[in-house]
Amino acid sequence: MPTVAIVGRPNVGKSALFNRLAGRKIAIVHDQPGVTRDRIAAPCTLTTHPCSLVDTGGIGATLDDGFAEQVAIEADIAMQTADLILFLVDAQEGLTPVDQALGQKLRKAKSPVLLVLNKVDHDKHESSFSEFSTLGFTESVFVSAEHGRNFTELIDKMDEVLVPLHVESEEIMETVVKVGIKLAIIGRPNAGKSSLVNAILKDERTIVSKIAGTTRDAVDLPYSFAGENFTLIDTAGLRPRGKRDNSVEVFSAIRSEKAIRRSDLCVLVIDLAAGITAQDRKIAQFILEEKKPCLIVLNKFDLFHPGADYKERVAEAEDHVKRELFFLSYAPFVACSAKTGDSTDHVLKKAIAIKKGAQDVPGTGKLNRILQAAMAKTPPPSDNKTKRVKLYYATAALNEKYTVIPVPTIVLFVNDKHLMRDSYLAYLTNQFREAHPSPGIPVIFSTRSRSRREWEPPKKGKQGH
């Protein structure tokens, strides 16, 4: 469903508007600013198609020190996650410096912004609020959230944005359901990629040869398994750039790299009998750089220390993966044999499990509790023993191109992003994985600075407040 975020400074009536649109009393309404301390979400059924409402009121609960940073965070979350932003102001109180600061931020939003002037109880009062036109938003509506006045016009304006999104979303979802999970089967030449595809499909759909590089193009193969649709993308083996000795190999490699980018999940096939090579590590590094979900398939397991105890072989294979591909630690592995067909069905089973686990994107509250606990456990290092990074807030933003397997970017709002060291981000990554395991999904952090000067509201004298 499309998401509608209600944004505004404290005590302008966000919770009252949220309750009115949700059709029931969910958020607490009180005259005291900052009563709502957690982000609240609920479906709105008043629009032509349902949408998800988000009341961001609690983000501005701290009214004293650091208030400007909190307002910035509120705007950022709405701009990253919402399809429509309802910018709520108190028409009776008039335009304030905080409204202006928030409006300046929201004008940069890619999503449409609807200015909602609340607490307008009579038509004759509407002409007296022309000062809000200086905020620069073309779409606006006067309402009274408390009495339900003018909500028909508000819903109509919301539908103008949401109805086209639903049509587009339905078309996309039809395609997504039909295509299913796009698996890019990748690896170096002769690792057994085409053999693995044939074993999974139980059909000789791709050419298998001992000659490395037989597969020249990325081939899309539809398949259904356990009620889930898949598109298997059999790719050409990726050789080192210096060893691509003709134009066909160069273009094959380009198409393979494109297949990785458009896939939902990368299946990295390793020739376990030969062991993990430098080229395997380069391919794994490319997956990491593209921030793609990943599953490692240890092929030719039947040739890996044959005759030894099965559990010992698996344990030794796991140690080998952890040692050689330590930087891809988020990727689980499956040991199988494409030639014999042994355990090849586990590849799709594991892919389904990765997709299912990825749906559990941590909420804002849980995310902040995990990170604050990690920073309390091991505080960040200081810069020249004077300054250290301070976390104001964190939120998980989803990239729209990841529709099947969500890969959130965890946005950290801090006092100075230059104080955040890579080693400490690695620590936070490990702590986050321990508290919120999600096998196959990379943890992506984005650190953003929030300076007090940037968000300092205009002086009162300039606006007469």
PEKAMO-V657051 format. One record per residue. N is the residue number from 1. RES is the residue in one letter. PHI is phi in radians with two decimals (NA if undefined). BURIAL is I if it has 9 or more other ideal C-beta (glycine too) atoms within 8 Angstrom, else O. Layout:
# PEKAMO-V657051
n->[N:N]
res->[RES:RES]
phi->[PHI:PHI]
burial->[BURIAL:BURIAL]
This chain:
# PEKAMO-V657051
n->[1:2:3:4:5:6:7:8:9:10:11:12:13:14:15:16:17:18:19:20:21:22:23:24:25:26:27:28:29:30:31:32:33:34:35:36:37:38:39:40:41:42:43:44:45:46:47:48:49:50:51:52:53:54:55:56:57:58:59:60:61:62:63:64:65:66:67:68:69:70:71:72:73:74:75:76:77:78:79:80:81:82:83:84:85:86:87:88:89:90:91:92:93:94:95:96:97:98:99:100:101:102:103:104:105:106:107:108:109:110:111:112:113:114:115:116:117:118:119:120:121:122:123:124:125:126:127:128:129:130:131:132:133:134:135:136:137:138:139:140:141:142:143:144:145:146:147:148:149:150:151:152:153:154:155:156:157:158:159:160:161:162:163:164:165:166:167:168:169:170:171:172:173:174:175:176:177:178:179:180:181:182:183:184:185:186:187:188:189:190:191:192:193:194:195:196:197:198:199:200:201:202:203:204:205:206:207:208:209:210:211:212:213:214:215:216:217:218:219:220:221:222:223:224:225:226:227:228:229:230:231:232:233:234:235:236:237:238:239:240:241:242:243:244:245:246:247:248:249:250:251:252:253:254:255:256:257:258:259:260:261:262:263:264:265:266:267:268:269:270:271:272:273:274:275:276:277:278:279:280:281:282:283:284:285:286:287:288:289:290:291:292:293:294:295:296:297:298:299:300:301:302:303:304:305:306:307:308:309:310:311:312:313:314:315:316:317:318:319:320:321:322:323:324:325:326:327:328:329:330:331:332:333:334:335:336:337:338:339:340:341:342:343:344:345:346:347:348:349:350:351:352:353:354:355:356:357:358:359:360:361:362:363:364:365:366:367:368:369:370:371:372:373:374:375:376:377:378:379:380:381:382:383:384:385:386:387:388:389:390:391:392:393:394:395:396:397:398:399:400:401:402:403:404:405:406:407:408:409:410:411:412:413:414:415:416:417:418:419:420:421:422:423:424:425:426:427:428:429:430:431:432:433:434:435:436:437:438:439:440:441:442:443:444:445:446:447:448:449:450:451:452:453:454:455:456:457:458:459:460:461:462:463:464:465]
res->[M:P:T:V:A:I:V:G:R:P:N:V:G:K:S:A:L:F:N:R:L:A:G:R:K:I:A:I:V:H:D:Q:P:G:V:T:R:D:R:I:A:A:P:C:T:L:T:T:H:P:C:S:L:V:D:T:G:G:I:G:A:T:L:D:D:G:F:A:E:Q:V:A:I:E:A:D:I:A:M:Q:T:A:D:L:I:L:F:L:V:D:A:Q:E:G:L:T:P:V:D:Q:A:L:G:Q:K:L:R:K:A:K:S:P:V:L:L:V:L:N:K:V:D:H:D:K:H:E:S:S:F:S:E:F:S:T:L:G:F:T:E:S:V:F:V:S:A:E:H:G:R:N:F:T:E:L:I:D:K:M:D:E:V:L:V:P:L:H:V:E:S:E:E:I:M:E:T:V:V:K:V:G:I:K:L:A:I:I:G:R:P:N:A:G:K:S:S:L:V:N:A:I:L:K:D:E:R:T:I:V:S:K:I:A:G:T:T:R:D:A:V:D:L:P:Y:S:F:A:G:E:N:F:T:L:I:D:T:A:G:L:R:P:R:G:K:R:D:N:S:V:E:V:F:S:A:I:R:S:E:K:A:I:R:R:S:D:L:C:V:L:V:I:D:L:A:A:G:I:T:A:Q:D:R:K:I:A:Q:F:I:L:E:E:K:K:P:C:L:I:V:L:N:K:F:D:L:F:H:P:G:A:D:Y:K:E:R:V:A:E:A:E:D:H:V:K:R:E:L:F:F:L:S:Y:A:P:F:V:A:C:S:A:K:T:G:D:S:T:D:H:V:L:K:K:A:I:A:I:K:K:G:A:Q:D:V:P:G:T:G:K:L:N:R:I:L:Q:A:A:M:A:K:T:P:P:P:S:D:N:K:T:K:R:V:K:L:Y:Y:A:T:A:A:L:N:E:K:Y:T:V:I:P:V:P:T:I:V:L:F:V:N:D:K:H:L:M:R:D:S:Y:L:A:Y:L:T:N:Q:F:R:E:A:H:P:S:P:G:I:P:V:I:F:S:T:R:S:R:S:R:R:E:W:E:P:P:K:K:G:K:Q:G:H]
phi->[NA:-1.08:-1.92:-2.03:-1.78:-1.75:-2.14:2.95:-1.19:-1.04:1.23:-1.74:1.83:-1.09:-1.15:-1.14:-1.15:-1.02:-1.09:-1.13:-1.26:-1.36:1.41:-2.81:-1.45:-1.96:-1.47:-1.32:-1.83:-2.67:-1.20:-1.31:-1.10:1.49:-1.14:-1.33:-1.94:-2.13:-1.19:-2.08:-2.24:-2.80:-1.32:-1.92:-1.87:-1.35:-1.33:-1.00:-2.07:-1.04:-2.40:-1.76:-1.59:-2.24:-1.64:-1.63:-1.01:-1.21:-1.20:-1.70:-1.28:-1.44:-1.63:-1.68:-1.17:1.48:-1.10:-1.04:-1.14:-1.14:-1.09:-1.08:-1.09:-1.00:-1.13:-1.09:-1.06:-1.11:-1.18:-1.48:-1.97:-1.68:-1.50:-2.54:-1.98:-1.69:-1.56:-1.70:-2.25:-1.63:-1.16:-1.23:-1.34:1.56:-1.21:-2.02:-1.02:-1.19:-1.00:-1.12:-1.12:-1.19:-1.10:-1.06:-1.20:-1.22:-1.15:-1.54:-1.20:-1.31:-1.35:-1.13:-2.06:-1.91:-1.40:-1.97:-1.61:-1.62:1.18:-1.81:-1.62:-2.44:-1.07:-1.14:-1.46:-1.08:-1.23:-1.54:-1.96:-1.16:-1.07:-1.28:-1.15:-1.21:-1.24:1.56:-1.76:-1.35:-1.77:-2.62:-2.65:-1.66:-2.46:-2.26:-1.11:-1.20:-1.80:1.36:-1.24:1.15:-1.29:-1.09:-1.15:-1.07:-1.11:-1.05:-1.18:-1.16:-1.12:-1.00:-1.60:-1.40:-1.05:-1.05:-1.12:-1.16:-1.07:-1.12:-1.12:-1.13:-1.12:-1.12:-1.14:-1.05:-1.18:-1.09:-1.14:-1.19:-1.29:1.30:-1.40:-1.53:-1.82:-1.57:-1.52:-2.21:2.78:-1.33:-1.01:1.15:-1.40:1.81:-1.13:-1.16:-1.10:-1.14:-1.04:-1.10:-1.17:-1.18:-1.33:0.98:-2.78:-1.45:-1.52:-2.14:-1.31:-1.98:-2.57:-1.26:-1.34:-1.10:1.59:-1.10:-1.34:-1.81:-2.21:-1.48:-1.94:-1.59:-2.21:-1.31:-2.80:-2.07:-2.63:0.92:1.37:-2.06:-1.51:-2.30:-2.18:-1.54:-1.87:-1.45:-1.91:-1.22:-1.14:-1.61:-1.62:-0.99:-0.98:-1.22:-1.83:-1.44:-1.60:-2.67:-1.14:-1.08:-1.13:-1.08:-1.21:-1.09:-1.13:-1.08:-1.16:-1.14:-1.13:-1.15:-1.09:-1.08:-1.16:-1.60:-1.40:-1.56:-2.57:-1.58:-1.83:-1.52:-1.60:-1.99:-1.41:-1.19:-1.11:-1.50:1.54:-1.32:-1.87:-1.09:-1.18:-1.02:-1.17:-1.15:-1.14:-1.08:-1.12:-1.13:-1.06:-1.11:-1.14:-1.42:1.01:-1.74:-1.03:-2.57:-2.28:-1.69:-1.92:-1.57:-1.43:1.08:-1.13:-1.15:-1.70:-1.61:0.83:-1.07:1.62:-1.35:-1.07:-1.03:-1.09:-1.15:-1.13:-1.11:-1.10:-1.20:-1.13:-1.11:-1.07:-1.10:-1.15:-1.09:-1.35:-1.52:-2.13:-1.06:-1.32:-1.90:-1.13:-1.31:-1.51:-1.29:-2.32:-2.23:-1.71:-2.66:-2.34:-1.16:-1.18:-1.59:1.45:-1.19:1.17:-1.18:-1.17:-1.18:-1.11:-1.25:-1.07:-1.20:-1.09:-1.12:-1.12:-1.11:-1.06:-1.09:-1.16:-1.24:-1.21:-1.49:-1.32:-1.11:-1.22:-1.03:-1.09:-1.09:-1.03:-1.19:-1.14:-1.10:-1.25:-1.14:-1.13:-1.12:-1.29:-1.27:-1.18:-2.36:-1.07:-1.15:-1.18:-1.56:-1.70:0.99:1.06:-2.14:-2.21:-2.41:-1.15:-2.14:-1.55:-1.46:-2.92:-2.41:-2.55:-1.75:-1.88:-1.66:-1.44:-1.11:-1.33:-1.67:-1.61:-1.58:-2.06:-1.09:-2.19:-1.32:-1.76:-1.54:-1.57:-1.82:-1.65:-2.23:-1.22:-2.71:-1.13:-1.23:-1.46:-1.45:-1.54:-1.03:-1.12:-1.33:-1.09:-1.11:-1.08:-1.10:-1.07:-1.12:-1.15:-1.15:-1.09:-1.16:-1.44:-2.39:-1.14:-2.59:-0.99:1.57:-1.86:-1.25:-1.71:-2.02:-1.86:-2.28:-1.72:-2.25:-1.46:-2.31:-1.59:-1.12:-1.13:-1.07:-1.92:-1.27:-1.12:-0.99:-1.14:-1.03:-1.08:-1.27:-1.99:1.36:-1.88]
burial->[O:I:I:I:I:I:I:I:I:I:O:I:I:I:I:I:I:I:I:I:I:I:O:O:O:O:I:O:O:O:O:O:O:I:I:I:O:O:I:I:O:I:I:I:O:O:I:O:I:O:I:I:I:I:I:I:I:I:I:I:I:I:O:O:O:I:I:I:I:I:I:I:I:I:I:I:I:I:I:I:I:I:I:I:I:I:I:I:I:I:I:O:O:I:I:I:I:I:I:I:I:I:I:O:I:I:I:O:I:O:I:O:I:I:I:I:I:I:I:I:O:O:O:O:I:O:O:O:I:O:O:I:O:O:I:O:I:O:I:I:I:I:I:I:I:O:O:O:I:I:I:O:I:I:I:O:I:I:I:O:I:I:I:O:I:I:O:O:I:O:O:I:O:O:O:I:O:O:I:I:I:I:I:I:I:I:I:I:I:O:I:I:I:I:I:I:I:I:I:I:I:O:O:O:O:I:O:O:O:O:O:O:I:I:I:O:O:I:O:O:I:I:I:O:I:O:O:I:I:I:I:I:I:I:I:I:I:I:I:O:O:O:O:I:O:O:O:O:I:I:O:I:I:O:I:I:I:I:I:I:O:O:I:I:I:I:I:I:I:I:I:I:O:O:O:I:O:O:I:I:I:I:I:I:I:I:I:I:O:O:O:I:I:I:I:I:I:I:I:I:I:I:O:I:O:O:O:O:O:O:O:I:I:I:O:I:I:I:O:I:I:I:O:I:I:O:O:I:O:I:I:I:I:I:I:I:I:I:I:O:O:O:I:I:O:I:I:I:I:I:I:I:I:I:I:O:I:I:O:O:I:I:O:I:O:I:I:I:O:I:I:I:I:I:I:O:O:O:O:I:O:O:O:O:O:O:O:I:I:O:I:I:I:I:I:I:I:I:O:O:O:I:O:I:I:O:I:I:I:I:I:I:I:I:I:O:I:O:I:I:O:O:O:I:I:O:I:I:I:O:I:I:I:O:O:I:O:I:I:I:I:I:I:I:I:I:I:I:I:I:O:I:O:O:I:O:I:O:O:O:O:O:I:O:O]
